[in-house]
Amino acid sequence: MSENQSILVIGADPAGLQASKDIAEFGFRVVLVEKRDELGGAPIRWKYHTLAPDFVPTEKVLGPLIDFVKNNKLVIIYSSSIVDSYEQKDDYFKVRILNLKNKSVSYEKVSAIIIATGFEHFNASLDPRYGYGINPNVIGINELEIMLSNGKIVRHDGKIPKRIGFILCVGSRDKATNQWCCTVCCGISIKQAIEIKKILPDAQIYVIYMDIRTIGLWEKLYWKSMEEYHINYIRGRVGENTGQEKNYWLKEKIRLLEDLLKLCLI
């Protein structure tokens, strides 16, 4: 492939941004298509406080990538746009790009396509066991990240929670929703639990899990959460969030009383 050929990257999430930067640094033209106005994907959209496993501020990681693609002449950005269709020729793809705001259409000729469409957080209201969307003290990974960015962890009534529960694998490893493992839920939840302990050192935190899947660098995070921050782990599946008084929820024959319940929704 010659340097005057283009490569299409679909999605300006962290993976798409990094791919665009790497390709441009090799001297190839990049066509970057993102359906939203902003670049950076879910971590930027939901104002992630830090990124696991090293607790690096999100802006420090993604800021330079966003600045690079915006200012590099080899990267052509189509924001608020989607790849509407494509036609494969002998040695290239003719791509039709639709702008979702003004409905204008552009065409690009590319030699390769990289798909980095990112992710959306699972809508836990689809599973009534957890009370998400009903009990205001049941929140998702994305909503907790906003609290962490603001440096303030509170219940819906403004009170500081004393007992906080984390439920892993919500919406995954479940035949009723998604059967696969998201691979990152464990690590991100452990990171968040540690960050809460830094803000609320006296809070009691319980992590309810099926299996802890912390691979590679994530494993140190797992042990650190127990040895240094005294975070509690209980293996099992949640049977019900009763929503009585504060935040009761059940796991087999164990009942725990929580002030704030956080669901891992990825």
C-alpha positions as protocol buffer text, in pm:
chain_id: "A"
residue {
  index: 1
  type: MET
  ca { x: 0 y: 0 z: 0 }
}
residue {
  index: 2
  type: SER
  ca { x: 146 y: 334 z: -106 }
}
residue {
  index: 3
  type: GLU
  ca { x: 157 y: 635 z: 123 }
}
residue {
  index: 4
  type: ASN
  ca { x: -92 y: 832 z: -90 }
}
residue {
  index: 5
  type: GLN
  ca { x: -366 y: 579 z: -14 }
}
residue {
  index: 6
  type: SER
  ca { x: -623 y: 630 z: 261 }
}
residue {
  index: 7
  type: ILE
  ca { x: -743 y: 416 z: 549 }
}
residue {
  index: 8
  type: LEU
  ca { x: -1091 y: 449 z: 696 }
}
residue {
  index: 9
  type: VAL
  ca { x: -1132 y: 437 z: 1075 }
}
residue {
  index: 10
  type: ILE
  ca { x: -1493 y: 404 z: 1193 }
}
residue {
  index: 11
  type: GLY
  ca { x: -1530 y: 537 z: 1545 }
}
residue {
  index: 12
  type: ALA
  ca { x: -1331 y: 799 z: 1737 }
}
residue {
  index: 13
  type: ASP
  ca { x: -1327 y: 616 z: 2069 }
}
residue {
  index: 14
  type: PRO
  ca { x: -989 y: 554 z: 2239 }
}
residue {
  index: 15
  type: ALA
  ca { x: -909 y: 264 z: 2005 }
}
residue {
  index: 16
  type: GLY
  ca { x: -1011 y: 462 z: 1697 }
}
residue {
  index: 17
  type: LEU
  ca { x: -808 y: 764 z: 1805 }
}
residue {
  index: 18
  type: GLN
  ca { x: -498 y: 556 z: 1871 }
}
residue {
  index: 19
  type: ALA
  ca { x: -535 y: 374 z: 1538 }
}
residue {
  index: 20
  type: SER
  ca { x: -570 y: 706 z: 1356 }
}
residue {
  index: 21
  type: LYS
  ca { x: -260 y: 846 z: 1523 }
}
residue {
  index: 22
  type: ASP
  ca { x: -52 y: 536 z: 1448 }
}
residue {
  index: 23
  type: ILE
  ca { x: -159 y: 528 z: 1083 }
}
residue {
  index: 24
  type: ALA
  ca { x: -92 y: 900 z: 1032 }
}
residue {
  index: 25
  type: GLU
  ca { x: 253 y: 865 z: 1187 }
}
residue {
  index: 26
  type: PHE
  ca { x: 331 y: 603 z: 922 }
}
residue {
  index: 27
  type: GLY
  ca { x: 248 y: 865 z: 660 }
}
residue {
  index: 28
  type: PHE
  ca { x: -91 y: 739 z: 545 }
}
residue {
  index: 29
  type: ARG
  ca { x: -403 y: 952 z: 505 }
}
residue {
  index: 30
  type: VAL
  ca { x: -675 y: 873 z: 760 }
}
residue {
  index: 31
  type: VAL
  ca { x: -1050 y: 915 z: 714 }
}
residue {
  index: 32
  type: LEU
  ca { x: -1196 y: 919 z: 1067 }
}
residue {
  index: 33
  type: VAL
  ca { x: -1576 y: 889 z: 1094 }
}
residue {
  index: 34
  type: GLU
  ca { x: -1755 y: 948 z: 1426 }
}
residue {
  index: 35
  type: LYS
  ca { x: -2134 y: 957 z: 1467 }
}
residue {
  index: 36
  type: ARG
  ca { x: -2125 y: 1194 z: 1767 }
}
residue {
  index: 37
  type: ASP
  ca { x: -2014 y: 1555 z: 1789 }
}
residue {
  index: 38
  type: GLU
  ca { x: -1735 y: 1487 z: 2037 }
}
residue {
  index: 39
  type: LEU
  ca { x: -1433 y: 1263 z: 1997 }
}
residue {
  index: 40
  type: GLY
  ca { x: -1317 y: 1019 z: 2264 }
}
residue {
  index: 41
  type: GLY
  ca { x: -1611 y: 783 z: 2305 }
}
residue {
  index: 42
  type: ALA
  ca { x: -1770 y: 685 z: 2636 }
}
residue {
  index: 43
  type: PRO
  ca { x: -1480 y: 797 z: 2861 }
}
residue {
  index: 44
  type: ILE
  ca { x: -1519 y: 1154 z: 2735 }
}
residue {
  index: 45
  type: ARG
  ca { x: -1897 y: 1147 z: 2707 }
}
residue {
  index: 46
  type: TRP
  ca { x: -1942 y: 1024 z: 3065 }
}
residue {
  index: 47
  type: LYS
  ca { x: -1652 y: 1225 z: 3207 }
}
residue {
  index: 48
  type: TYR
  ca { x: -1453 y: 927 z: 3333 }
}
residue {
  index: 49
  type: HIS
  ca { x: -1240 y: 1039 z: 3625 }
}
residue {
  index: 50
  type: THR
  ca { x: -940 y: 813 z: 3560 }
}
residue {
  index: 51
  type: LEU
  ca { x: -857 y: 509 z: 3349 }
}
residue {
  index: 52
  type: ALA
  ca { x: -760 y: 171 z: 3493 }
}
residue {
  index: 53
  type: PRO
  ca { x: -532 y: 14 z: 3590 }
}
residue {
  index: 54
  type: ASP
  ca { x: -297 y: 308 z: 3654 }
}
residue {
  index: 55
  type: PHE
  ca { x: -548 y: 578 z: 3765 }
}
residue {
  index: 56
  type: VAL
  ca { x: -430 y: 813 z: 3491 }
}
residue {
  index: 57
  type: PRO
  ca { x: -669 y: 1108 z: 3439 }
}
residue {
  index: 58
  type: THR
  ca { x: -880 y: 1054 z: 3128 }
}
residue {
  index: 59
  type: GLU
  ca { x: -788 y: 1393 z: 2983 }
}
residue {
  index: 60
  type: LYS
  ca { x: -419 y: 1312 z: 3013 }
}
residue {
  index: 61
  type: VAL
  ca { x: -463 y: 994 z: 2807 }
}
residue {
  index: 62
  type: LEU
  ca { x: -721 y: 1103 z: 2551 }
}
residue {
  index: 63
  type: GLY
  ca { x: -646 y: 1475 z: 2532 }
}
residue {
  index: 64
  type: PRO
  ca { x: -322 y: 1434 z: 2333 }
}
residue {
  index: 65
  type: LEU
  ca { x: -488 y: 1181 z: 2100 }
}
residue {
  index: 66
  type: ILE
  ca { x: -779 y: 1415 z: 2030 }
}
residue {
  index: 67
  type: ASP
  ca { x: -545 y: 1709 z: 1972 }
}
residue {
  index: 68
  type: PHE
  ca { x: -333 y: 1500 z: 1736 }
}
residue {
  index: 69
  type: VAL
  ca { x: -616 y: 1392 z: 1507 }
}
residue {
  index: 70
  type: LYS
  ca { x: -767 y: 1742 z: 1505 }
}
residue {
  index: 71
  type: ASN
  ca { x: -440 y: 1909 z: 1409 }
}
residue {
  index: 72
  type: ASN
  ca { x: -274 y: 1654 z: 1183 }
}
residue {
  index: 73
  type: LYS
  ca { x: -315 y: 1728 z: 812 }
}
residue {
  index: 74
  type: LEU
  ca { x: -325 y: 1357 z: 728 }
}
residue {
  index: 75
  type: VAL
  ca { x: -639 y: 1299 z: 938 }
}
residue {
  index: 76
  type: ILE
  ca { x: -973 y: 1397 z: 786 }
}
residue {
  index: 77
  type: ILE
  ca { x: -1251 y: 1398 z: 1047 }
}
residue {
  index: 78
  type: TYR
  ca { x: -1618 y: 1346 z: 970 }
}
residue {
  index: 79
  type: SER
  ca { x: -1800 y: 1408 z: 1300 }
}
residue {
  index: 80
  type: SER
  ca { x: -2176 y: 1366 z: 1345 }
}
residue {
  index: 81
  type: SER
  ca { x: -2150 y: 1123 z: 1056 }
}
residue {
  index: 82
  type: ILE
  ca { x: -2186 y: 754 z: 975 }
}
residue {
  index: 83
  type: VAL
  ca { x: -2065 y: 524 z: 700 }
}
residue {
  index: 84
  type: ASP
  ca { x: -2392 y: 486 z: 514 }
}
residue {
  index: 85
  type: SER
  ca { x: -2269 y: 228 z: 262 }
}
residue {
  index: 86
  type: TYR
  ca { x: -1964 y: 110 z: 75 }
}
residue {
  index: 87
  type: GLU
  ca { x: -1880 y: -55 z: -254 }
}
residue {
  index: 88
  type: GLN
  ca { x: -1582 y: -284 z: -290 }
}
residue {
  index: 89
  type: LYS
  ca { x: -1375 y: -246 z: -604 }
}
residue {
  index: 90
  type: ASP
  ca { x: -1072 y: -447 z: -715 }
}
residue {
  index: 91
  type: ASP
  ca { x: -822 y: -292 z: -476 }
}
residue {
  index: 92
  type: TYR
  ca { x: -1015 y: -26 z: -282 }
}
residue {
  index: 93
  type: PHE
  ca { x: -1348 y: 62 z: -118 }
}
residue {
  index: 94
  type: LYS
  ca { x: -1572 y: 347 z: -225 }
}
residue {
  index: 95
  type: VAL
  ca { x: -1732 y: 471 z: 98 }
}
residue {
  index: 96
  type: ARG
  ca { x: -2044 y: 683 z: 130 }
}
residue {
  index: 97
  type: ILE
  ca { x: -2043 y: 905 z: 442 }
}
residue {
  index: 98
  type: LEU
  ca { x: -2367 y: 1064 z: 562 }
}
residue {
  index: 99
  type: ASN
  ca { x: -2371 y: 1369 z: 790 }
}
residue {
  index: 100
  type: LEU
  ca { x: -2648 y: 1313 z: 1046 }
}
residue {
  index: 101
  type: LYS
  ca { x: -2711 y: 1685 z: 1102 }
}
residue {
  index: 102
  type: ASN
  ca { x: -2736 y: 1838 z: 758 }
}
residue {
  index: 103
  type: LYS
  ca { x: -2783 y: 1511 z: 563 }
}
residue {
  index: 104
  type: SER
  ca { x: -2498 y: 1598 z: 329 }
}
residue {
  index: 105
  type: VAL
  ca { x: -2315 y: 1309 z: 161 }
}
residue {
  index: 106
  type: SER
  ca { x: -1942 y: 1270 z: 100 }
}
residue {
  index: 107
  type: TYR
  ca { x: -1748 y: 997 z: -75 }
}
residue {
  index: 108
  type: GLU
  ca { x: -1404 y: 864 z: 9 }
}
residue {
  index: 109
  type: LYS
  ca { x: -1180 y: 610 z: -162 }
}
residue {
  index: 110
  type: VAL
  ca { x: -995 y: 395 z: 93 }
}
residue {
  index: 111
  type: SER
  ca { x: -769 y: 92 z: 74 }
}
residue {
  index: 112
  type: ALA
  ca { x: -853 y: -55 z: 418 }
}
residue {
  index: 113
  type: ILE
  ca { x: -1118 y: -20 z: 689 }
}
residue {
  index: 114
  type: ILE
  ca { x: -1069 y: -33 z: 1067 }
}
residue {
  index: 115
  type: ILE
  ca { x: -1383 y: -70 z: 1281 }
}
residue {
  index: 116
  type: ALA
  ca { x: -1350 y: 84 z: 1630 }
}
residue {
  index: 117
  type: THR
  ca { x: -1710 y: 165 z: 1713 }
}
residue {
  index: 118
  type: GLY
  ca { x: -1665 y: 168 z: 2092 }
}
residue {
  index: 119
  type: PHE
  ca { x: -1942 y: 69 z: 2331 }
}
residue {
  index: 120
  type: GLU
  ca { x: -2257 y: 181 z: 2506 }
}
residue {
  index: 121
  type: HIS
  ca { x: -2332 y: 102 z: 2869 }
}
residue {
  index: 122
  type: PHE
  ca { x: -2592 y: -170 z: 2921 }
}
residue {
  index: 123
  type: ASN
  ca { x: -2938 y: -47 z: 3018 }
}
residue {
  index: 124
  type: ALA
  ca { x: -2992 y: -231 z: 3348 }
}
residue {
  index: 125
  type: SER
  ca { x: -3357 y: -129 z: 3362 }
}
residue {
  index: 126
  type: LEU
  ca { x: -3412 y: -423 z: 3125 }
}
residue {
  index: 127
  type: ASP
  ca { x: -3345 y: -652 z: 3422 }
}
residue {
  index: 128
  type: PRO
  ca { x: -3587 y: -567 z: 3707 }
}
residue {
  index: 129
  type: ARG
  ca { x: -3384 y: -758 z: 3969 }
}
residue {
  index: 130
  type: TYR
  ca { x: -3159 y: -461 z: 4030 }
}
residue {
  index: 131
  type: GLY
  ca { x: -3408 y: -176 z: 4057 }
}
residue {
  index: 132
  type: TYR
  ca { x: -3211 y: 42 z: 3816 }
}
residue {
  index: 133
  type: GLY
  ca { x: -3423 y: 333 z: 3700 }
}
residue {
  index: 134
  type: ILE
  ca { x: -3665 y: 273 z: 3990 }
}
residue {
  index: 135
  type: ASN
  ca { x: -3453 y: 313 z: 4302 }
}
residue {
  index: 136
  type: PRO
  ca { x: -3256 y: 639 z: 4277 }
}
residue {
  index: 137
  type: ASN
  ca { x: -2974 y: 493 z: 4486 }
}
residue {
  index: 138
  type: VAL
  ca { x: -2899 y: 230 z: 4223 }
}
residue {
  index: 139
  type: ILE
  ca { x: -2652 y: 375 z: 3974 }
}
residue {
  index: 140
  type: GLY
  ca { x: -2433 y: 260 z: 3688 }
}
residue {
  index: 141
  type: ILE
  ca { x: -2061 y: 265 z: 3624 }
}
residue {
  index: 142
  type: ASN
  ca { x: -2103 y: 578 z: 3409 }
}
residue {
  index: 143
  type: GLU
  ca { x: -2296 y: 772 z: 3672 }
}
residue {
  index: 144
  type: LEU
  ca { x: -2041 y: 684 z: 3938 }
}
residue {
  index: 145
  type: GLU
  ca { x: -1763 y: 814 z: 3715 }
}
residue {
  index: 146
  type: ILE
  ca { x: -1935 y: 1154 z: 3708 }
}
residue {
  index: 147
  type: MET
  ca { x: -1948 y: 1154 z: 4089 }
}
residue {
  index: 148
  type: LEU
  ca { x: -1579 y: 1062 z: 4107 }
}
residue {
  index: 149
  type: SER
  ca { x: -1492 y: 1344 z: 3866 }
}
residue {
  index: 150
  type: ASN
  ca { x: -1680 y: 1586 z: 4093 }
}
residue {
  index: 151
  type: GLY
  ca { x: -1502 y: 1443 z: 4398 }
}
residue {
  index: 152
  type: LYS
  ca { x: -1831 y: 1385 z: 4581 }
}
residue {
  index: 153
  type: ILE
  ca { x: -2005 y: 1052 z: 4645 }
}
residue {
  index: 154
  type: VAL
  ca { x: -2363 y: 1100 z: 4767 }
}
residue {
  index: 155
  type: ARG
  ca { x: -2704 y: 933 z: 4768 }
}
residue {
  index: 156
  type: HIS
  ca { x: -2998 y: 1090 z: 4587 }
}
residue {
  index: 157
  type: ASP
  ca { x: -3094 y: 1272 z: 4909 }
}
residue {
  index: 158
  type: GLY
  ca { x: -2748 y: 1428 z: 4936 }
}
residue {
  index: 159
  type: LYS
  ca { x: -2638 y: 1210 z: 5227 }
}
residue {
  index: 160
  type: ILE
  ca { x: -2298 y: 1039 z: 5227 }
}
residue {
  index: 161
  type: PRO
  ca { x: -2331 y: 660 z: 5197 }
}
residue {
  index: 162
  type: LYS
  ca { x: -2170 y: 446 z: 5464 }
}
residue {
  index: 163
  type: ARG
  ca { x: -2214 y: 107 z: 5293 }
}
residue {
  index: 164
  type: ILE
  ca { x: -2173 y: 72 z: 4918 }
}
residue {
  index: 165
  type: GLY
  ca { x: -2235 y: -238 z: 4710 }
}
residue {
  index: 166
  type: PHE
  ca { x: -2087 y: -319 z: 4368 }
}
residue {
  index: 167
  type: ILE
  ca { x: -2258 y: -580 z: 4151 }
}
residue {
  index: 168
  type: LEU
  ca { x: -2041 y: -711 z: 3869 }
}
residue {
  index: 169
  type: CYS
  ca { x: -2148 y: -871 z: 3540 }
}
residue {
  index: 170
  type: VAL
  ca { x: -2478 y: -682 z: 3512 }
}
residue {
  index: 171
  type: GLY
  ca { x: -2599 y: -741 z: 3158 }
}
residue {
  index: 172
  type: SER
  ca { x: -2325 y: -991 z: 3075 }
}
residue {
  index: 173
  type: ARG
  ca { x: -2268 y: -1363 z: 3131 }
}
residue {
  index: 174
  type: ASP
  ca { x: -2646 y: -1394 z: 3143 }
}
residue {
  index: 175
  type: LYS
  ca { x: -2863 y: -1582 z: 2891 }
}
residue {
  index: 176
  type: ALA
  ca { x: -3140 y: -1325 z: 2939 }
}
residue {
  index: 177
  type: THR
  ca { x: -2921 y: -1037 z: 2819 }
}
residue {
  index: 178
  type: ASN
  ca { x: -2567 y: -1100 z: 2689 }
}
residue {
  index: 179
  type: GLN
  ca { x: -2389 y: -1432 z: 2735 }
}
residue {
  index: 180
  type: TRP
  ca { x: -2035 y: -1306 z: 2696 }
}
residue {
  index: 181
  type: CYS
  ca { x: -1791 y: -1145 z: 2941 }
}
residue {
  index: 182
  type: CYS
  ca { x: -1709 y: -780 z: 2877 }
}
residue {
  index: 183
  type: THR
  ca { x: -1351 y: -845 z: 3010 }
}
residue {
  index: 184
  type: VAL
  ca { x: -1315 y: -498 z: 3170 }
}
residue {
  index: 185
  type: CYS
  ca { x: -1599 y: -478 z: 3426 }
}
residue {
  index: 186
  type: CYS
  ca { x: -1394 y: -628 z: 3710 }
}
residue {
  index: 187
  type: GLY
  ca { x: -1098 y: -398 z: 3670 }
}
residue {
  index: 188
  type: ILE
  ca { x: -1300 y: -79 z: 3627 }
}
residue {
  index: 189
  type: SER
  ca { x: -1520 y: -157 z: 3927 }
}
residue {
  index: 190
  type: ILE
  ca { x: -1217 y: -229 z: 4146 }
}
residue {
  index: 191
  type: LYS
  ca { x: -1062 y: 99 z: 4033 }
}
residue {
  index: 192
  type: GLN
  ca { x: -1382 y: 281 z: 4125 }
}
residue {
  index: 193
  type: ALA
  ca { x: -1403 y: 109 z: 4464 }
}
residue {
  index: 194
  type: ILE
  ca { x: -1049 y: 223 z: 4545 }
}
residue {
  index: 195
  type: GLU
  ca { x: -1130 y: 577 z: 4435 }
}
residue {
  index: 196
  type: ILE
  ca { x: -1436 y: 581 z: 4662 }
}
residue {
  index: 197
  type: LYS
  ca { x: -1222 y: 467 z: 4956 }
}
residue {
  index: 198
  type: LYS
  ca { x: -986 y: 757 z: 4890 }
}
residue {
  index: 199
  type: ILE
  ca { x: -1281 y: 998 z: 4915 }
}
residue {
  index: 200
  type: LEU
  ca { x: -1472 y: 808 z: 5186 }
}
residue {
  index: 201
  type: PRO
  ca { x: -1210 y: 611 z: 5382 }
}
residue {
  index: 202
  type: ASP
  ca { x: -1464 y: 498 z: 5642 }
}
residue {
  index: 203
  type: ALA
  ca { x: -1713 y: 358 z: 5390 }
}
residue {
  index: 204
  type: GLN
  ca { x: -1770 y: -19 z: 5381 }
}
residue {
  index: 205
  type: ILE
  ca { x: -1758 y: -155 z: 5027 }
}
residue {
  index: 206
  type: TYR
  ca { x: -1879 y: -495 z: 4912 }
}
residue {
  index: 207
  type: VAL
  ca { x: -1810 y: -631 z: 4562 }
}
residue {
  index: 208
  type: ILE
  ca { x: -2046 y: -910 z: 4453 }
}
residue {
  index: 209
  type: TYR
  ca { x: -1898 y: -1119 z: 4173 }
}
residue {
  index: 210
  type: MET
  ca { x: -1919 y: -1449 z: 3986 }
}
residue {
  index: 211
  type: ASP
  ca { x: -1550 y: -1461 z: 3896 }
}
residue {
  index: 212
  type: ILE
  ca { x: -1285 y: -1193 z: 3928 }
}
residue {
  index: 213
  type: ARG
  ca { x: -1121 y: -1170 z: 3588 }
}
residue {
  index: 214
  type: THR
  ca { x: -830 y: -934 z: 3637 }
}
residue {
  index: 215
  type: ILE
  ca { x: -576 y: -1029 z: 3373 }
}
residue {
  index: 216
  type: GLY
  ca { x: -217 y: -905 z: 3366 }
}
residue {
  index: 217
  type: LEU
  ca { x: -172 y: -560 z: 3518 }
}
residue {
  index: 218
  type: TRP
  ca { x: -527 y: -568 z: 3653 }
}
residue {
  index: 219
  type: GLU
  ca { x: -431 y: -843 z: 3901 }
}
residue {
  index: 220
  type: LYS
  ca { x: -222 y: -602 z: 4109 }
}
residue {
  index: 221
  type: LEU
  ca { x: -524 y: -374 z: 4131 }
}
residue {
  index: 222
  type: TYR
  ca { x: -733 y: -660 z: 4270 }
}
residue {
  index: 223
  type: TRP
  ca { x: -488 y: -746 z: 4548 }
}
residue {
  index: 224
  type: LYS
  ca { x: -426 y: -380 z: 4628 }
}
residue {
  index: 225
  type: SER
  ca { x: -799 y: -323 z: 4681 }
}
residue {
  index: 226
  type: MET
  ca { x: -807 y: -587 z: 4954 }
}
residue {
  index: 227
  type: GLU
  ca { x: -469 y: -543 z: 5119 }
}
residue {
  index: 228
  type: GLU
  ca { x: -452 y: -163 z: 5125 }
}
residue {
  index: 229
  type: TYR
  ca { x: -815 y: -50 z: 5105 }
}
residue {
  index: 230
  type: HIS
  ca { x: -992 y: -341 z: 5281 }
}
residue {
  index: 231
  type: ILE
  ca { x: -1258 y: -384 z: 5014 }
}
residue {
  index: 232
  type: ASN
  ca { x: -1477 y: -690 z: 5074 }
}
residue {
  index: 233
  type: TYR
  ca { x: -1555 y: -951 z: 4806 }
}
residue {
  index: 234
  type: ILE
  ca { x: -1852 y: -1189 z: 4809 }
}
residue {
  index: 235
  type: ARG
  ca { x: -1893 y: -1452 z: 4540 }
}
residue {
  index: 236
  type: GLY
  ca { x: -2249 y: -1507 z: 4420 }
}
residue {
  index: 237
  type: ARG
  ca { x: -2540 y: -1377 z: 4213 }
}
residue {
  index: 238
  type: VAL
  ca { x: -2789 y: -1114 z: 4321 }
}
residue {
  index: 239
  type: GLY
  ca { x: -3139 y: -1249 z: 4366 }
}
residue {
  index: 240
  type: GLU
  ca { x: -3329 y: -926 z: 4426 }
}
residue {
  index: 241
  type: ASN
  ca { x: -3299 y: -562 z: 4520 }
}
residue {
  index: 242
  type: THR
  ca { x: -3603 y: -515 z: 4743 }
}
residue {
  index: 243
  type: GLY
  ca { x: -3566 y: -139 z: 4773 }
}
residue {
  index: 244
  type: GLN
  ca { x: -3695 y: -137 z: 5130 }
}
residue {
  index: 245
  type: GLU
  ca { x: -3599 y: 161 z: 5345 }
}
residue {
  index: 246
  type: LYS
  ca { x: -3246 y: 207 z: 5215 }
}
residue {
  index: 247
  type: ASN
  ca { x: -3113 y: -47 z: 4971 }
}
residue {
  index: 248
  type: TYR
  ca { x: -3172 y: -409 z: 5061 }
}
residue {
  index: 249
  type: TRP
  ca { x: -3065 y: -672 z: 4819 }
}
residue {
  index: 250
  type: LEU
  ca { x: -3040 y: -1047 z: 4838 }
}
residue {
  index: 251
  type: LYS
  ca { x: -2783 y: -1306 z: 4730 }
}
residue {
  index: 252
  type: GLU
  ca { x: -2904 y: -1658 z: 4793 }
}
residue {
  index: 253
  type: LYS
  ca { x: -2956 y: -1658 z: 5176 }
}
residue {
  index: 254
  type: ILE
  ca { x: -2743 y: -1353 z: 5248 }
}
residue {
  index: 255
  type: ARG
  ca { x: -2905 y: -1012 z: 5296 }
}
residue {
  index: 256
  type: LEU
  ca { x: -2703 y: -694 z: 5292 }
}
residue {
  index: 257
  type: LEU
  ca { x: -2812 y: -340 z: 5368 }
}
residue {
  index: 258
  type: GLU
  ca { x: -2655 y: -83 z: 5138 }
}
residue {
  index: 259
  type: ASP
  ca { x: -2684 y: 295 z: 5120 }
}
residue {
  index: 260
  type: LEU
  ca { x: -2573 y: 308 z: 4757 }
}
residue {
  index: 261
  type: LEU
  ca { x: -2570 y: 30 z: 4498 }
}
residue {
  index: 262
  type: LYS
  ca { x: -2349 y: 51 z: 4191 }
}
residue {
  index: 263
  type: LEU
  ca { x: -2399 y: -175 z: 3889 }
}
residue {
  index: 264
  type: CYS
  ca { x: -2123 y: -260 z: 3643 }
}
residue {
  index: 265
  type: LEU
  ca { x: -2292 y: -186 z: 3310 }
}
residue {
  index: 266
  type: ILE
  ca { x: -2065 y: -253 z: 3014 }
}
